[in-house]
Amino acid sequence: MLIPEYFLTACSDHAERLAIITHNDVVTWAELATRVDGFRRWLRDHGVHRQDRVVLQTPSTVGTVALMWACLLDGVTMVPVHQDLTASQVQQVIDDCRPALVCGSPDLVQLLNSPGMKTSTPPTRPESTSILPSLSRVSPDALAMLIYTSGTTGPPKGIMCPHRQVATAARIVHDCLGYRTDDVILCRLPLSFDYGLYQILMSAISGSAVVLRDGGAQDRNLVRDIARHGVTVVPVVPSMASMLITLQRRDQLPTIVRLFTNTGARLAPETANQLLASFPGSRYASMYGMTECKRISILPVEEYETHPDSVGRALPSTHVEIVDAQGVPVPAGEHGEITVSGPTVMNGYWQVPNSPSGRFRPSGHGLTLFTGDRGWMDEEGRLYLLGRDDEIVKHHGIRISLQEIEIAAEAAPGVDAVIALKPASDSAPIEIAYCGSTSPENLARHLETVLDRARRPQFIHQLQQIPLTRNGKPNRSAAAEAIRSRA
């Protein structure tokens, strides 16, 4: 089944169950179907046809979810972009993918400058007459979405995500995590971030409900929302996990959370343990993936206690190898680049040919994705991350993972979050920034007991908070700028 078929099944089989809950709007699956039908009509009225692209810079609302489903049902390629992108950044995406329509706020629509391109601010509830929409012909090989990379290391590139791979990835992850019809999923992640977007897709597979939150002022009530709506599943990034721990210390509310998941940015075992202690009865699934193939591995919740540093085994039907600089597989226990092939690997980058030296490389498995991440596998096939290529540095001739320094520092009492800065050269000092209640001197004493001399930071900077990317991941370059600005 493709994702639109899962949606139609959910609308039929779970019509009266809640589908989406926002701060000021609640809809059942049947009511969501009606709104989706209205947006399908709205798209046609704006001249959008099958295989056209539609850019969405819209907030986390029922209307946005309905508009996304309308695109998927009609074979329109949706291009979600983050709310915080400036008009010039959105213009970069527009110039690259040439959409038939751009949906955004009135301010965005006014600032864009693309002659002949249609722009519009979507209505909250477009008119509809249908109770249950029908499925237009959608090819498994057609693009369901283009998701653009952050562009932190160059111009953003659109990852081509066909219906076949999207449905396969959503189904496999859904089944591995054990999502259920009676689940209530808290999605505080942006819908432009595939980690957030797939919560919407997987909820259609199970017929479960999603509580959408946009962040900002709503964050102070997150634990209260979890308790009030009976949230059972919470996908987190490190900053959100730390926030939930702090809020639960304040609120001390009984909750029924059964599962926390994490991907996108490493969650330190110490933080994960505090999160589980703050929400009794919950369990934790550590995951690893990237938009280019959605998910690569998931650690079963029952293995977290004995293997807290692992991100699990490869997904079913997914082939993961660790290779050396020449692309040759290495034995268990040896470090190298993580590669992945299988039914969830996407089709490559928009208008960028796949090549034997690129990120997506033709192989006997179809396409093999060279992730740019370094790691190793144990004898039982569990995967362990060391960080991205640019997080493995040489310091006085010794190869060092910045991630292992961060993990060591985050285990110190009174430390909430840590980021290690990339040294400017082999002989430059190692520096870290952290936020928390302990002093730099106490943190330094802790690190002397857990890190060898080559890995100990020479400079430790205390910040009010660790800068984050738009998707909630620690921002290494922004942290370096914050430190330099204080000098």
N, C-alpha and C positions, 0 to 999 in steps of 0.2 A: 504493500500500500504506500502511496505517496502522502505527504503531509496534508494536502487539501482533503484527501479521503478520510484521514483520521479526524479532521475537523468536522466534516459532515456527519460522521458516525457519532462523535461526541454530542453534537447538536440534537441528533435523533435519540440516542440512547440515554442521554443525561440531561434532557431538555430543561427540567426544573431544578437541577443542581446549580449552585453558584459557579460562575466561570471566572469573572474578574471583579475584584474589590479595590476601589480606589478611595481616596480621602472623601470624595463627595459623589461617588457613583458606584452602584452595585448592579451587576447584570447576571442573569442566568445564561446557560448555553443557548436556550431558545431566543432570549432577548438579544444576545450577541449575534446570533444568526441574522436577525432582522436588521441590525445595524450594518452588518457586513453586506447584506443585499443592497442597502442604501448607498454604501460606498462604491459598490460595483457600478451602480447606475451613475454615480457622481464621476467616477473615472471615465466612463464612456462618454459622458457629456463633455468632458475635457479633452476628448480626442485620443484617449489612451487605448492602445490595442495590445493584443498578445505579443509577447517578446519585446515590447517597449520597456524602457527603464524609467522608474519613478524615484526621485530622491526625496527622502523623508527626514526633515529636521524638526521633529515634533516631540512633545513631552510624553511621559509615561502615563497615558490616559486610556480609557476604554475606546475613545475615538481612534487613537493611534493603533491599538491592537486590531480594531475592526478594519481599519484601512490596510494594515499588513495582510490580514486574512483575505481581504478583497483582491489584493495583488496576487497572492498565492493561488487563489481559486481560479483566476482568469489568466494565469500564465504570464503575468506581468512581473518583470524583475524588479524587486524592491532594493533600494540603495539607502539603508539607514545610516545617518551621520549623527555624530554627537551634538547634543544641545549647545555645548560650549564652543563649538567651532565658530570662528568669525566668518563674516560674509566672504572674505577673500579666500579662506580655507575651503568653504563650501564651493566657491567658484572653481577652485582647483579640481574638485571632484566632478563638477558639472562639465568642465572643459575636457576631462578625461573620458567620461562615459556618455556624454551627450544625451541626457534624458529627454523624454517626451514631456515630462511635467516635474516641477519642483514644488514640494509642499513644505511650508514653513510659516513662521510668524509673519504678521504684516511688516515688521521692521526688516526681516530678512528679504522678503519679496521686494521691498522698495530698494534695497541696497544692491541686489544682484543686477548684473549687466550682461545679459546674453540675448542679443537680438534674435527674434523668432522663436525663443523658447518660452513655453508657458509656465507661469508661476501662479500659485494660489495658496490661500490659507484654508485648510479643510474645515468644513462645518463640524459642529459637535455631534449632531444627529441628522444625517441626511435622510430625506424622505424614502420610505420603502413600502412595498406592498406584499412582499413575499415573506412567508413564515420560515421556510427552510430553503436556502439557496441551493441551486444545482451546480454541479461541477462542470466547468468548461473543459475542453480537451487540453490536457497538460502533458507534455512529453517528459519522460523521466530524464532526458538529456538536456532539457531546456533549463536556463538559469533561473533558479528560485530567487537568488539574491546575489548582489555584489557587496562584499563587506570590505571596506578600505582599511588598510593598515594605518597605524598612528602617524607615520611619517616622521618619527623621531630620528631615524637614521637615513633620511632621504625623502624624496617625494612620495606621497601615499600611493599605494598600489591596490587595485581592486582585486580581491580574491573571488574567483568565479566558483559559485556554489550551485551545482545542478540539483534538481529535485531528487534524483536518485540518491546521491551522496548525503544530502540533507536528511532525507527520510531514514536512510540506513543508520546514520550517526545518531539521530534522535532516538530511534528505536533501541539501538544497542545500549546507549547510555541510560535510557529510561529503564530498561530491563536489568542492567547491572546494578543500578541504584535502588531498584525495587519501588519505583513510584506507584502509588495506589490511588484508586478512585476517591477515597475519603481523605486524601492528603490536601492540605492547604499550604501552598508554597509562598514564602515571602520573597518577592523580587524587588530588591532595592538597587539592583544593578541597572545601568542604562540599557535600553533596548537596542541601541546601536552597537553594544558589546555582545558578541555572540554568546557569552556565558549567560547574559540576561535574556537575550532573544530566544534561546533554546528552552528556557523555562516555559515560555508561551507555547512553543511547539510541543514539548513533552506533556504539558497539561492536557493537550488535545488527545494524546494517545491514551492517557489514563482517565480522562474526563474529570480531572481534579480542578481545584480553584487556585487562582493566583492573586495574592495581595500585592498591588503595585505601589511602590513608594519612590518619590523622585529625589529624596535627600533634602538638604537644606534644613529649614526649620522643622520639618517633619521628623528629623532624626531623633530629636529628644524624646519622642514617644514610641520609638521602635519596639522596645520591650513590651510596652503597654499594648501596642498593636498585635504583637505576637500572642499575648495572653488573651486579648479581647476576641480575636478572630480564630483562635484555636490553631495557630500555625504549627505545622508538623515538620516542614522541610525548609531549611534556610541555607541557600548558597551564599558563601562569603568570600571576600578578599581580606587580606590581613588588616587593613584599616577598619573595615566593618566588624571583624571579629573583636578587635580591641575595643571598639565603641560599644558593642553589645555586652562585653564583660563589665565595662564601666557602668553602663546603664542598669544592668542587673544588680550590681552592688548597691545602686541607689534604690531601685524599685523593689527588689526581692519578691517578685511575683511568681506564683505557680504557673508553669507552662507545660505544654505537652509536645514540645519539639522532640522528634525522634531521630532526626538526621541533619547534620551539618555537612556541607560539601565545600571543597576549595579547589580552585584552579586559577590560572592566569598569573598569579604571583605566589611565591612560596609562603606557607603558613608555618611559622616556627613551632616545633613540638610543644614548647613551653606555653605558647599562646593557645594552641589547640587543647592542651590539658586544662588550662584555666577556663576555656570556653565550655568544655564538657562538665567541669565542676560547677559552673555557674548555672547550667541548665540540666539538672539531674534527669537521668533516663535517656539522654541523647547519645548518639554515636557519631563517629566522624569518618567520612570517606575522603581520603586524599587523592587528588586526580592530577593528571598532567595532560596538557593538550595545547593546541594552537589553532587559530581560525583556519589555517591552511588544511587541516584535516579534522577539525573539531576536537576530538578526544583521542588520546593515544593509550593511556593506561589509567586504571582505577584500582586503588588498594581496598580490598574487602574490609568492611568495618571490623570484622572479628580479628584481622591481622594487624590493626593499628597498634595495639599495646605491645606486641612483640617486634614490630618493624616500623617504628614511628618516623624513621627517616626516608622510607620508601614511598614512591608514588604508584606502586602497584605493578601488576602484570599487564601485558598488552591486551587490548580488547579482543573479544572473539573475532576471528577472521582477519585480524590485523597483525602484520608481521613487523616486528621491531628488531633492528640490529644496531650494534655499536660498531662503528668503523673507524679506521685510522685515516691519516691525511690522504692516503691514496684510494680511499673508499673500500678497503679490504676489511671484512669483519674480524673483530678481535675476540679472544676468549673471554669467558665469564671472569669478572673481577678487574679487567683492564679498562682503562678510560679511553674515551673517544667521542666522536660525534654521533648523536642519535639520529637514525634514519627510520622511516616508517613507510609501509606500503599496504594497500588493502582497499576495501570498498568505501572507506570514509575519506580517502585522500581526494581533495578537490581538484579542479581541472587546470589550476595554474593561475597566473595573473592576467588581468584584462589587458589585451593588446601587447603582451610580452610573450614571445615564443618560448616554449620549453626547450631546454638544451642540455647536453651532457655535462655542462659545467654550472648549470643554474640551480635554483632551489628545488624546482620540480624537474626530475630527470627521467626520461623514458627508460624503462627497464622491462625485464621479463614479467614483472608484476603489474605492468601498465605504466603507472607513474610512481616513482619513489621520491618521497619528500626528504630532503636533507634539511634538518630542522635548524641547524646553527646552534643547537644546545649540546652541551657536553654532559656525559653521564657514564654509568656502568651498570651491568646487570649481575645479580648473584647467580649461583648455580641453579636456583629454583625459578629463575626467570623474572625476579622482581627488579624493577628499574629504580635507579637512584640518580638524582640530578646533581650536577656540579655547577651548573649555571650556563649562561650563553658564552659563546666564544669570547666576547668582549668582557666577560666577567672572570675569565681565567687569565691571570697576569703573571709576568715574571718579575720577581723581586730579588735582586742580588743573585740572579741566575736560577732561582727556585720557582717552579710553577705553583701558583697559589690560587685557590678559588675564593673570590670575595664573599661568596655565599657561606662558606664554612666559617669565616670570621663573623659574619652577621649572626649565624646560628649560635655561635659561642657567646656572643655579647647579649643576645636576646634571652639567654638562660640566666642572666644575672638578676638578682632581686632588685626591684625598683626600676627595671628597664621595660618600656612599653613597646618600642620599635627601634630598629637600627638599620642604617644603610652604610655600606662601605664604599668609599670613593675610589675611582680608578686612578692609580698612580700615573703621573705624567711620564715617567720613565722607569727603567729598571732600578735606578738608584734613588728614585724619589720616595719620600716617606709614605707609609700606609696611614690613611686617615679614615675615621668613622664619625658619623653623626648619629645621635640618638635622642629620643625624648623619654622622659620618665623622671622619677623622684630622686634616684640615686645621684651621687656626685660623680664627675669625671674621674676623680681619684679612686673612689670605690670601684668603679667599673674597671679601671686600669688594674687594680689589685686582683679583681676576679679573673681578668684575662691572663694575668701572669700565671695563674694556676691551671688554665685549660688550653693555652696556646703556646706552641714553641716560639722561640725568639723571632724566627723569620716571619711569623704570621701576626705577631703582636702589633697593633697600631701604635705609631709614634705620636699621633695627635688624636685626641678624643674631643669632639665638639658637642655640647648640649644644645638642642634646639627646642623650641616650644612644640613643634610638630614636624614630622617628616613630610616633605613635599610629595604630592602624589600626582600621577597622570590622571587624565580624564576618566579612566576606567578603574581608578583606585589602586593602581600599582605604585610602589615606591619609585620616585623620579630621581635617578642618580645625578643627572646634570643639574637639575634645579637645586638639589641639596648642596652641590659644590658651589653654585652661585650664591646661595644663602650664606654659606660660610665665608666666602670671599667678601661679600658685602659688609660683613661685620669687622673685617680686618682693618 
